[in-house]
Amino acid sequence: MERGAREVGDIMKAIFAVDPGGHTGVASAILDETKPRAIDAVRNRIHGLSTTLTGPEEAQIRELYKLWLDFKTHAVRTGLLDPSQVELVVEDFVLRGGQTSGGRAGTSPERIAWGFLGYRMGRHDQWKSQHKLAHFSPVIWQQPGQAARYWNKNILQEADAWVRGRPHERSAFGHMIFRVNTLMNERRFAN
């Protein structure tokens, strides 16, 4: 390889972003984090998916796991990425003192997020006991406010991520854009 040239995997990142709740939004893609802006990286994504999950929390947790496993497996099997380059980003909803939870529906995001994490951990432990090479992607927790600035219609349209009538998918895309922006800033400061 020429001096200064990069491997494809050095510039790519796969992100699976989740906005959990009664309606769970998911957005996933393989991205080139060397694009000029995070919006450009998301707009030029490959192997992208977005969906909204509904129904009982247990069913959503299982479906999230299936989507996650399919996405991570595909990202790695394409040969583009190492398992460590596949990131799981989840909106971290935290009730503050004085807030009311809104009953069961108000705490659904926490139950789904932590149920998904626990389900992944159990499946990983089961797999690890049978196979030596097992990678567990840690969760990157992001507060809603961190991604909120990217939920703007103009920004999401520019990123080709405005999903009409699907606010939770748009939220997941907002978390994806925020994460890519964070990665780009880390890359800039590291150089």
Buried (B, 14 or more C-beta within 10 A) or exposed (E): EEEEEEEEEEBBBBBBBBBBBBBBBBBBBBBBBBBEBBBBBBBBBEBBBBBBBEEEBEEBBBBBBEBBEEBBEBBBEBEBBEBEBBBBBBBBBEEEEEEEEEEEEBBBBBBBBBBBBEBBEEBBEEEEEEEEEBEEBEBBBBEBEBBEEBBEEEBBEBBBBBBEEBBBBBBBBBBBBBBBBBBBEEEEEEE
